[in-house]
Amino acid sequence: MNKMRSGWSRTVPGPAPFPHISSIHFLVLGFLFLLMASLLSLSRSIHFQPVCLIKPSALKPRFPFYPASPLKSRPCPLWSSSFSVCLLRSRARSHHSSLRTPIRSEPLRSPPSLRSFCASAASDVVEMADTEANPLLKDFYFPPFDLIQAEHVRPGIRALLKKSESDLEELERTVEPTWPKLVEPLERIVDRMAVVWGAVSHLKAVKDNADLRSAIEEVQPEKVAFELKLGQSKPIYNAFKAIRESPDWEKLSDARKRIVEAQIKEAVLNGVALEDDKREEFNKIEQELAKLSQKFGENVLDSTKKFEKLITDKKDIEGLPASALGLGAQTAVSKGHENATAENGPWIITLDAPSFMAVMQHAKNRTLREEVYRAYISRASSGDLDNTPIIDQILKLRLEKAKLLGYNNYAEVSMASKMATVKKAEELLEKLRSASWNSAVQDMEDLKVFSKSQGAPEADDLNNWDTSFWSERLRESKYEINEEELRPYFSLPKVMDGLFSLANKLFGISVEPADGLAPVWINDVRFYRVNDSSGSPIAYFYFDPYSRPSEKRGGAWMDEVVGRSRVMSQDGSSPRLPVAHMVCNQMPPVGDKPSLMTFREVETVFHEFGHALQHMLTRQDEGLVAGIRNVEWDAVELPSQFMENWCYHRDTLMSIGKHYETGESIPDDIYKKLLAARTFRAGSLSLRQLRFATLDLELHSKYVPGGSESIFHVDRRVSEKTQVLPPLSEDKFLCSFSHIFAGGYAAGYYSYKWAEVLSADAFSAFEDVGLNNDKAVKETGHRFRETVLALGGGKAPLEVFVEFRGREPSPEALLRHNGLLQVA
């Protein structure tokens, strides 16, 4: 689609310049204007906003700044050039196409100048019709996910960029160091683009296709260029500095002080202080990094869905539970094997999490486990989908960016806006590593002894594709718990009911279905309304629970759709209410059974809901620090990991653990076994996370791109201290490490462990008052809501934690929960 033109309404040439114009030519012009009039009439009839056709400026798209501003579910600065990383989103299938009015060109014998004019005018008419019909440019609160198609992205984003650039120029011309003349117009400028780009990127994550990729790839450089222009605006930067240095500084609220300080810091990190040539180099780096990160993620998705293992002999998948067999047959049906059944096959194994984990934990066929494992660790590491050169280039450019900004390495850039420093993060990781190592060594010895007792020929030579299988057998033997046999007790509807009951008890909110209130991208998506104790709505959220390996990226995440904001108020008085979406990749319903979850999948839903709660229950009216915005990255996992702890609370587990057929609660003896099994292989699981976190810091603080050591050599070296069983020599998991190369965790993966300390200590406040003391639990929950969940990024996270806990955090609770305290 063509870019929107600045104006076609030039004066029609008169007889003097065009002496050869005949009556037929005026008939053509008359037809053209009639056609335009009919188009405008049609646009009005379907409620499009009319466009004035008088002067060029009137051709700019119109869209009132509606309530919206999705910054990633991580603290992405409002006018940071890192938007392209923070706003990972995706695509939806449209049931309607944009308005198109074909204009046929008749072979009239008219002068070239007139033909050119007619063609230009006709093109502009079509362009205006496309723009007016574009769902991205409509005034909406809930994005029209059911209408957005790839064809809307180019014209929609370009129209928004044009409007945003005009608004930025106006702000720079009129800016004053006051809230109404600086911060409020700045928020409005960014909000619409953030919402629209967020919707498009979200659809790419959950409903990916080639056309959408192409459209995003084409307009992303233009979007990044605008973000850089905004982030490097000296008039805006100077205005924020003027507020910081004004005598009225101390009169500002804590939230407003945090906004000003964050924007000054981010402007510097965006290169505002760089000289022209260095700033140009910086901008080229940012453009290239955005492109590389997107390509990295696409390669991971494509390589994941490329692997398919067709199995026709049931002996080859002996040990797989019924749920996995059902999923394998269901996948086979979708791939053309119409008669596939769970009982008789054929079955298709994929690298998507539900399928991959079932094989690794339950397949007795060791050869199959090895094949699937090797495929998994080598994703995106060869051929056209090889991410190795992309990683090398990303690390090289990040280091160059750090040097331009005056830092020694990219880790220092990352830490500039976090709670920790590189040194403090390394100290925490080493403390946890030393506390976990001996326990992990014992875990491996236990596996060897147990597998030998079971007559396993591989007992003396356990490999990476054996550990999950034998760990599951040992867990079953030691605690008499079979994860697959627990699935019937964890049906998705019952789990959600129990989760919402817990939220009501702790935070005084109620969650109710609101399906149909907002458009969704696929029918499986549920929509909910969150109400306060009086029954008034305070937030909304979408929930997309099921795995779709052909179009949906892996993992689980929460993200903003719109955030709470006074500036973006819909009625001019009350703040705009926040909207979130939660996305998981669990086992879909098979046959007439609901989605039956593993306990780990239950924990994942609780985790993502914790993120959503911080977004939805914020009381901050300043949009730039509401919810998860401006929360330091290494503190943003606190509410999510805090919620996971409740999965082990007896009353909570009994409320979610009800048999999907009989309604029977999970037996008490099973609950006790689950509790006992909580620390099973805790040392090994801790080391796994520590490997990722340590490797991330190593690559971004000490690694020299192009030096004597490759990225895979660094991984081997880190693994010597963080893995009891060394990775395979061909292990290239780095090529699918999306967190740090296609997400926002570069030099920040340690945040999971950092926040785990905070979350475990926060949960221990409930343990201190007694988990069975309902009154005390409610009071503590209220305090958690009014601090951790309510204050958002308007207060430093350490201050927020102290306000809730009464002291600074301690790692004691984390080590105790993991059964590692005595080792430490």
N, C-alpha and C positions, 0 to 999 in steps of 0.2 A: 504494500500500500504506500502511496505517496505521502511524503511529509506535508503537513498542513501549510498552505501558502499564506503569505501575509495579506493578500487582497487581489481580487480580480476586478473590482468595480471602477475601472478606469472610464474616462469619458468616451462615449461612442464616437468614433471619427466621423467628421462631417464631409460634405461633398468635396471640399477643396482638396484635402489630402487623398481622397479616394474617388477620383472622377469616374471610375469604371463600375462603381457599385450600381447594380440594377435592382429592380423590385424584388427579384427572387432572393437577393441577399437580405433585404429588409424582412422578407418573410421568414428567413432563417433566424434572424435576430428575434423576431416576434415569437417564433416557436420556442426559442431558447428561454426567453423570459417567462412565457407561459409555463414552460416545464419547471422553471425554478419556483414559480408561484404555486404550482400544484404540489411540488415537493414540500414546500413550507406548510401548505394546508394539510398535507398528510402528516407531517411531523407534529402539528398541533393536535390532530385528531387522535394520535396515540401518545399524547402528553409529553412530547419532546419540547424543550425550551426553544422558542423561536430565535432565530439569529438575524440580526439587522444586516441588511445587505447594502449599506450606504458607504461606509468608509472602511479602509483596511483594518483598523483597530477593532472594528466590530466583529471581525472574523475570529477573534480569539475565543476559545471554548469557554463556556460559562459553567461554573459549578460552585455553588455556595460551599464554603468550608464546613462540611458536615462533621459530626463528632467522630474522630478516628485518629489513631496514631500507633500502629503496631511496631514497637521496637522489640527486638528478639527477646525470648524469654530469658535473656541474659542482659546485664546492664550495658546497653549500647548508647553512647552519648547521642543526644538528640541531633546535633549537627556534625556528627563524626563522619569522616570519609570511610569508615568501616561498615557503613550501612549494608554494603553488598555482602558482607560476611554475616552480619547480624540478622539479616532478613531472609532467611532460607525458607522459601515457600514453594507452591507448585500449581497444579492445573485442574480444571473441571470441564466436563463435557457439557456443551450447551445444547439446550433443546430448541433454541431459536437462533437464527442467523441475523447478522446486522442488516439494517435496511440497505438495499442496493437498488439503484435505478439505472438500468443499462441505457446508455445513450448511443444510438447508432449514428455513424458518420456516413451520410449519403455523398456520393461522388459528384458534388456540385462544382461547376466551373466558376470558381470565384477566385479573386486575387489571393496570393499566399498570405498576405498580412491578415486578411479577414479570416481565412481558414485557421491560421494560428490563434487568432483571438477567440474564435468559436471553440476550438479544441481546449484552449486554456480555461475558458469559462465553463465548459462542460465538465472538465476534470475537477474544477473547484466545486461544482455543484455536487458531484459524486462524493468528493472528499468531505464536504459539509454534511451530506447525508450520512456518511459512515461515522463521522464524529458524533453527530447528534444521536445516532443509534447505539453508540458504543456504551456497553454497560459499565465500563470503568469510569466513565465520565458522568454517570448519573449521581444524583444526590441520594446517598444511602447510609443507613446505620449498620445494618447487617449486609455484608458484601453479597452481590448476586452470584454466588458460586455456581449456580446451575446455568448461568448464561455466559460466563466468561469463556471465550475461546482464544486460541493462539492468534487468530486474525485481528483480535482487538488490542493486542499488546503493543504493537508498533505505533499505530496512530494514537492510542490512548495515552501511553507513557510520554510520547513526544508532545502531545497537546498539554499534558500536565507540566512537563518540563518548561514549555514555553511560558505558561502562566506563572510558574514558580520563579523563573528567571526574571520576569517582569516585576513580580512582587519583591524579589530580592533587591533589584535595582532601586525600587521605590523606598525600601527600608534603608538601604545604604545612604540614600539621598536625604532622608528625613530623620534618621536615627538620633535619639537622645538617650543619655544614660539614666533612663527611668523605666519602670516596669511596663507601663502602657505603651511606651514608644520603642521598646527594645524586645523584651522577652515575649510579650503577648503576640506581636506580629511575627516574631521568629517562630513561635510554636505553630501559628497558623500556616506559615509557609511550608513547614516540614510535615505537618500532620497529614494533609491530603496525599502527598506523595508516599509517605510511609504506609498509609492504609492501603492504597492501590497497589503499590509494589509488593506489600506484604501479602495481599490476596493472590496476586499472580505467582509469587514465589512459593506460597503455601500450596497452591495447586500443582506446581511443579514437583513438590515433595510427595504429594499423595496421589497424583494422577498424571504422571509424567508421560510425555510423548515427544516425538521428533520435531513436530511443528512448533510446539511451545518452547522447546529448547532453542530452536533457531531464532525465534522471535526475541526471547530474552537475551540471547547472545548478541543480537544485533543492536538492541537498545541499551544494554548494560553500560557500554563505554560512555554513552551520552549521559546516563544517570550518574555514573561515578564522577564524570567531569563536573556536573552541577554540584554534587556533594562536596567536591574539592573546592569549588569556587565559594560555596557557602562556608565551609570549614576554615577557609583561608581569608575570609573577609576581614580586612583590617578595620573598617569602620565599626563592625560589630564587635570585634576583639577589643578595640580601644574603648568602646562604650561599656563593655563589661569591666574592663580595668578601671574605668572612671567610677563605676558604682563601687568597686572594691576599695577604692582610695578616697571615697567621699566621706564627709563627716557624719553622714546618716547611716554608715555601714552597720554600726552596732544596733540600730533600730530595726534592722531587717530580721525576719524570723529565721530560725535555724534552717528551714527548708530553702528559703530564698538565698541564704548564704551558701548553702551546698550547691545550688544551681549556678550561682556566679562563679564559685571556685572551680566547679567541674568544667564549665564552659571555657574558662581561661586555660585550664590545663589541657583540655582537648584541642583547643585552637593551636596551642604550641605543638602538641603531638601530631596535629594535622599539617604542620609545616608553615604556619602563619608567619613565623619569624624568619623564614629562609629568604635568601636573596633570590632574585629572579631566575638565574640559571639553575640554582640548586632546587628551587621550588618546582621548576619545570621537570627536572630529573625526578624529584619526589613524586610528582603527579604521574609521570610515566610508570613509575614503580607501582603505584596504587592501582592504576588501570590494569597492568599486567597481572598483579596479584589477584585481582577480582576475577580475571579471565581464567587464571590457572586454578583457583579454588573451585570454580564452577566445573571446569573440565575434570578435576580430580573426582568430585562427587559423582559426576555422570559416569566416569569409568568404573567406579566401584559398583554402582547400580547395574550397569550393563554387564560387567563380568560376573556379578552375583546371579543374575537371571540367565546368563549364558549356559551355566552348568545345569544339566538335567541327566539324571541317571534312571533309565527305564529298567525296571525289574519285573520279570515274568515268573520267576520261580520263587515260591514262598519260602523255600529253605534259605534263600539268600538274605531274607530280612527277618529271620527267626529272632524273637525277643522283642520286636517292636510292639508297643501297646496298640490296642484297638484304635485309639484316637489318631495315632500316627499312620496306621494303615488306612483309616478313613480319609485322612488328609492326602495321603499318597494317591489313593484311588480318585479322589475328587480332582486332584491336580491332573491326573492322567486323562480324566474325562474332558477337562478344559483344554487338553492338548490333542484332542481328536480320538482318544480311545473310548468310544462311546459306551462300551459294555463293561468298563472297569468297575470292580466292586472291592470293598474292603476285604472281603473273605477270599476272593479268587484273583484279584489283580486285573490287569497289571497295575503297578505302582510307579510313581515318579518321585524320586528324591531330588530335592533342590538344596541350595545353600541358604535359603531363607531360614530365619531362626527356628521356628517350630519344627521344621523338617530336619535341619542340621542337628539340633540338640537331641532330637529323638534318636537319631542314628548314633550319635556319640555316646549317649547314656545307656542305650538299650540294645543295640544291634549286636548279636552274638558273633556275627560274621566279621572277624577281625580285618579281613581283606577289604571289606566294604568300608569299615571305619577308617582305615588308612587312606583309601582313595578319596573319601569325602573330606577327611581332615586335610590332606595335602592340597586338595582343590581350594579349600577355605583359606588356608594360610598363604596361598599364592594368587589370590584374587587381584586383578588389576596390576599384574607384575610382568606381563609379556605381551608381545604383539602390538596391535594398534591401541590396546587399552592399558599399556604399561604406564604406571604412574611414577616410575623411578625418576625419569628425567624431569617430571613435573615437580617432584619433591625437591630435587637438587636445585631447580630454579627458584622455587618458593623460598627455600632457606637462604639462597644467595641474595635474593631481593630483599628479604626481611633484614638481613645483616646490613645491606647497603642503606636501607631505610633508617636503621638504628644509627648508623654512622652519620648520616646526614643530619639527624636530630641531635647529635652530640652524645649519644650513648655508646657504651662499649659493645653491646650485643642486644639482640631483640628481646631477650628475657627481661632486661632492664626497662625496655619500653613497655612491655606487658605489665610489669610490676608497678609502673608509675601510677596506675589507676586501680591498684588492689590493696588489700590489707597488708599482705606479706611483702617481704623483700626476697630477692633470690637466696640470700643467705639463710633467712628464717625458714623459707620453704624447704631448702635442702636439709636444714637441721631437723625439721619435723619428719621428713621422709626417712632420714637415717634413724631417728628414734623409733619410728614405727617398724622399720625394716629389722632392726636389731631385736625388737620385741617379738617379731613374727618368725624369724629364721629358724630357731630351734624347733618351734612348733611345726613348721612346714617340713622340716627334715623328718620329724617323727610321723607326720602324715604319710610321707612316701614309704617309710619303713612299714607302717601299718598296712598300706596297700599291697606291698610285696608279700608280707606274711599272709594276709588274707587270701590273695589270689593264688598263692601256693597251696593253701589249705583247700582251695576249691579245684585243685588239679589243673590250673591254667599253665599251659606250656610256656607262656610268655612271662611267667612270674619273675624269673631272674633277669628279664630284659624288658621291663615295662617301657613303653614308648608313649609319646604324647597323645596318640589316638587310643590309648588304653586307660588313661587316668580317669576320665569321666565315667567310663563304663564300670570300672572296678570300684570307683568311689560310690557310685549309685548302689552297687551290690553290697558294699560294706555298710552303707547307711541303712539299707533294708535289713541287713543282718543284725546290726548293732542296735538300731532303734525300732526295728520292725515297722518301718515306714516305707511305703512304696509311693513315690510321688505320683505315679500314674493312677494308682488306686484312690488317691485323694481327689482327683479331678472332679468326680461327681458331686463332691461337697462344695466345690467352688465354681458354681455357675455364675456367669457374668451378671445377670440381673440381681441375684442374691448378694453378690459382692458389692455391687453399687448401692443397694439398699442399706447394707451394713455400714458402708463408708459414709453415706449421707447421715445415718443415725449418729455416728461418731462425731461428725462435724456439728450436728445440732447440739450434742451434749457438751462438746468442748467450746464451741464458739457461738452458740445461740442462733445459728442460721438454719434455714430449711431449704432443701433443693428439690425442685419438682420438674417433671418432664414438661417441655414446651415445644415438642415436635410440631413442625408446621409454621412456627412463628418466623423462622429464618430459613432461607434457601440453603441447601446442603450440596456437597459435591458428589455424593453417592448415597444410595438409600440406606446403607448400613449406619450412617452417621446419626447420632442422637444429639438432641439439643435440649439444654436445661436452663431453668431460671433459678437464681439464688435469691432468697428473700431474707430480710432481717426478722427479728422476733415479732415485729408488728404485722408481718406479711407483705411488706412493701418490697418490690424488687430492688436489689442493689448491684446485680451483675448477671451475666449470662455466659454459658460456655458450650462449645461443641465437643463431642467425643467420638473419635474415629478409632475403634478398637482393633480391627482385624488386619492380619497380614494379607497383602496383595503383591506378591513378588514381581509381577510383570510390570507394575507401574508405581509402586510405593517404596520409598527408601526405607532401609531398615532402622531398627532402634525405636526409641520412644522419646517424645518431647512434648513440651508445652510451649505455647507461643501466644503473643498478644494478637488480637484482632483490632480492638481499640482500647485505649487506656482511660482511666478516670481523669477528668480535666475540667477545671473551672472555665478556662478560656474557651474550650470547645463545647460549652453548654448548649443544649438544644433549645431550651426555653428561656435562656438569658438569666436564669436565677440559680437553679440547681446544677451541680456538676454533671457532666456526661458520665454515664455508667460504664464500667469496664466490661469488655467481652474477651473471652479467651478461647483457645482450642487445645484439647489434649489429644495426642496421637500415640497409639500403641501398635504393636505388631504381634498380637497373640493368635492362638488357634481360632479360626472362624468356626461357626456352627457347622456340624457335619450331619447330614441327613436331617432328622427331626429333633436332634439334640441341640440345646443351646451351646454357646461357647463355654466349654469346660476348661478351667484354668489350672495351671500348675501354681504352687504356692509362690514361686518366684514371679510369675505373672501378676499375682495378687499384689505382691510388694511393689511391682512396677506401677500399677494403677495408683496405689497409695502415694507413691513417690511423685508422680506427675500431678496428682491432685494437690499435693503440698505446694508445688510451684503455682498452680492455678489459684490457690487460696491467697497467696501473698499478692498476686495480681488483683484478685477480685475483692478482697476485704480491706484494701488500703483505705485510709481515711485522709490521705493527702489530696488536697484539691489543686495543688500546683502540678500540672500535668507532667512536667519534666522530672519530677521525683516521686511520682505516684507508683505504687506497686513495686514491680521489680526494677524500674528505671533508676539508674544512678546508684543501685546497690552494687558494692564492690563484688567482682566476679567470684572471689573466693569465699564470699558469704552467702551467695545466692542459692546454694544448695542446702542451706540450713533448714528451711521449712519442708523441703521435699524429703530429706533424709530423716527429719524428725517424725514425719508421718509414717514412715516405714516401721518405726518401733512399735506402733500400735497394732501391727499384724500379729505380734506375740502377746498382746494383752488378752487375757482369757475371755472377758465379756465381749470384746470386739471380735475375736476369732469365732466365738460361738454365734455371733449375730450374722457373720458373713458365711460361715461354714455350715450350710444346710443342704442336704441331699436334694438334687434337682428334681427327683421323682417323688420321694417320700416326704420331704420337708424335715427329715430327721436331722437334728444338730450333730455336728462332728463329735464323736465319742470323746469323753474326758481323757481317757487313757491316750488317745491319739494326740490330743492337745499337749499333754505332758511330754510325749515323745518329740513332738515338734519343738517344744521349748528346749528340751535337752539337746536336740540336734542343731540348735541355732549356732552353736560354736563348732560344729563339725567341720573340720578342715579350715578353720578360720585363719590359721597361719598361711596356708597355701593361697586362699582367696585374697588375703591382704597383700601378699607378695605380688600377686598378679597385677593388682591396681598400682602397686608401688613401682613395678617394672615400667608400666606405661607412663606414670608421672615422672619418674627419674629420667627415662629416655627423652621425654618431651623437654625437660629442663636442660639436659645435656646437649641436645641438638640445637637449642636456642641460646645457649650461653657459652659453650666451649667448642662445639663442632666448627671446623673450618671448611666451608664448601669448596670443593675442588682440591682439597688437601690429600694427604696420604691415606687417610682413613675414610672408608665409605660409610653411608648411613647404616648399612647392615652390619658393618664391623662395630659401630657404636652400640648397636642393639646387642650384639654378642657380648660385648664387654659389660654392659649394664646387666645383662641376664646372668652373668657369673655370680652376681651378688643378690639377684632378686628372683632367680629360678633354681629350685633344687634339681629339677629335670631340665637340662639345657634345651633350648629350641633347636629344631632341625637346622642343618646348615643352609637349606633352601627356604627357610622360613622368611617370608617377605610380608609379614602382617602390616608393616609400615605403609605398604602400598594401599591399604584399605583403612588406615588410621584417620578416618574422616574428622574426628574431633579436633585434631590439630592442623589438618591441611585443608579441610573444607567446612570447618565450623569455627567457633569462637574460642577454642581452648588452647591456642598456641601459647606455649609457656604458661599454661594455666590449668593443665590437667591435674596438678597437685591440689586444685581447689576442692576436688571430691574428698580428699582426706582432710584437708584443712577444715572444710565445712562439716565433715563427719565428727570432728572433735566438738564443734559448736552444737551440732544437733544432738549428739549423745548426752552432752552436759545439759542441754535444755530439757531433754526427756527425763533426766535424772531429777529435775525439779518436781515432776509428777510422782516419781518413785519416792522422793523424800516425804511427800505429804500422804502417800499411801494410794496406790492405784485403785483400791476398792473403796476409798473414801469419796463418794460421789460429790459431796459438797465441796471438799477441798480440791478435787480434780476440776470441777467447774470453775472455781475461783482462779485456779492456776491457768486454766484454759483461757479465761477471760483476760488475764494479765498477758498471756502469750499473744492473744489477738490484738490487744491494745498497744503492744510494743513491736514485736517481730513482724506481725502481719499488717499492722496499721501504719507504721511510720515510714515504710518504704525506703526510698533513697534520700529522704529528707533529713536523716540523721546518720552519723557514722555508725557502721554496724557494730563496732566494739561498744560504743555508747548504748546502742539499742540492747545489746546482749546484757550489759551490766544493769540496765534499767529493768530487764526482765528477771535476771538471775540474782542480782544483788552483789555480784563479784565478777571477776574476769574468768574466762573459760579454762578448764583443766582437761587434759587427755585421759584422766583416770576413768571416767565413765565409759569412754570408748573401749579402752583396753579391758575393762571389766565385762562389758557386753560381749566382747569377742573372746572372752576366756583367756586373754593374754596377760592379765595383770600380774599374775604370779611369775610369769616369764620375765616381764619387764623388771 
